[in-house]
Amino acid sequence: MIYITGDTHGDFRRVHEFCRRFETTEDDILIILSHTTPLKYEPTEVFLSCIDQSKVDKSTEQWLDKIEENVEYKKWYCGHYHTNKKIDKVSILFEDIAVFEV
């Protein structure tokens, strides 16, 4: 499992170091945890109408898109959006509790 933080945008060294350290490959990653979700999975239907989305920094979500496109994984869990939703292999959690299944 890899927990991805937003402090190393565009830098995949942490993923590669994890794989080297634990003698695994990116193909063995089962679960990814992140605070927010890749941009393509943003639940725009829950955005607040009083917030101008063109002013919101999306760099973390764009970076997570790159990870999602370059890393094989079984499940991705995230939160941030105050909703519960499943899209493809991504689960956005708010009030739900997830058992990490792959």
C-alpha positions as CSV (number, residue, x, y, z in Angstrom):
1,M,0.0,0.0,0.0
2,I,1.2,3.5,-0.8
3,Y,0.0,6.6,0.9
4,I,0.4,9.6,-1.5
5,T,0.8,13.1,-0.1
6,G,0.8,16.3,-2.2
7,D,4.3,17.4,-1.2
8,T,6.2,15.9,-4.2
9,H,4.1,16.8,-7.3
10,G,5.4,15.1,-10.4
11,D,8.1,13.2,-8.5
12,F,7.8,9.5,-8.7
13,R,10.9,8.7,-6.7
14,R,8.9,7.8,-3.6
15,V,7.0,5.2,-5.6
16,H,10.2,3.8,-7.1
17,E,11.9,3.9,-3.7
18,F,9.0,2.0,-2.1
19,C,9.3,-0.7,-4.8
20,R,13.0,-1.0,-4.5
21,R,12.9,-1.1,-0.7
22,F,10.2,-3.8,-0.5
23,E,11.5,-5.8,-3.5
24,T,8.4,-5.3,-5.4
25,T,7.3,-3.6,-8.6
26,E,4.7,-1.0,-9.4
27,D,2.6,-3.9,-10.7
28,D,2.3,-5.2,-7.1
29,I,0.7,-2.1,-5.7
30,L,-2.7,-3.0,-4.4
31,I,-4.1,0.1,-2.7
32,I,-3.4,3.8,-3.0
33,L,-4.6,6.2,-0.3
34,S,-4.7,9.9,-0.9
35,H,-6.5,12.9,0.5
36,T,-8.0,14.1,-2.8
37,T,-8.7,12.2,-6.0
38,P,-7.2,12.3,-9.5
39,L,-8.7,15.1,-11.5
40,K,-10.6,12.9,-13.9
41,Y,-12.5,11.4,-10.9
42,E,-13.5,14.7,-9.2
43,P,-17.2,14.5,-8.2
44,T,-18.1,17.9,-9.8
45,E,-21.8,17.3,-8.9
46,V,-20.9,18.1,-5.2
47,F,-19.0,21.3,-5.9
48,L,-20.3,24.4,-4.1
49,S,-21.8,26.9,-6.5
50,C,-20.5,29.8,-4.4
51,I,-16.9,28.8,-5.2
52,D,-15.4,29.8,-8.6
53,Q,-13.7,26.5,-9.6
54,S,-11.5,28.4,-12.1
55,K,-9.7,29.9,-9.0
56,V,-9.1,26.6,-7.3
57,D,-5.6,25.1,-7.5
58,K,-5.9,21.7,-9.2
59,S,-2.2,20.9,-9.3
60,T,-2.5,18.0,-6.8
61,E,-5.4,16.5,-8.7
62,Q,-3.4,16.8,-12.0
63,W,-0.4,15.1,-10.3
64,L,-2.6,12.3,-9.1
65,D,-3.9,11.9,-12.7
66,K,-0.3,11.2,-13.7
67,I,0.1,8.6,-11.0
68,E,-3.2,7.0,-11.9
69,E,-2.1,6.7,-15.5
70,N,1.3,5.3,-14.7
71,V,0.8,2.9,-11.8
72,E,-1.1,-0.3,-11.8
73,Y,-3.3,-0.6,-8.7
74,K,-6.3,-2.6,-7.5
75,K,-8.1,0.1,-5.4
76,W,-7.7,3.8,-4.7
77,Y,-9.3,5.3,-1.6
78,C,-9.6,9.1,-1.0
79,G,-11.8,11.6,0.7
80,H,-11.9,15.5,0.6
81,Y,-15.2,15.9,-1.2
82,H,-17.7,15.2,1.6
83,T,-19.4,12.5,-0.5
84,N,-19.4,8.8,-0.9
85,K,-18.9,7.6,-4.5
86,K,-17.3,4.8,-6.4
87,I,-15.9,5.4,-9.9
88,D,-14.0,2.5,-11.6
89,K,-11.4,1.4,-9.0
90,V,-11.6,4.7,-7.0
91,S,-13.7,5.0,-3.8
92,I,-14.3,8.5,-2.5
93,L,-15.2,8.2,1.2
94,F,-16.9,10.6,3.5
95,E,-19.3,8.9,5.9
96,D,-18.7,5.4,4.6
97,I,-16.2,3.1,6.3
98,A,-14.2,0.9,3.9
99,V,-12.6,-2.5,4.5
100,F,-9.5,-2.4,2.4
101,E,-10.3,-5.2,-0.1
102,V,-8.6,-5.8,-3.4
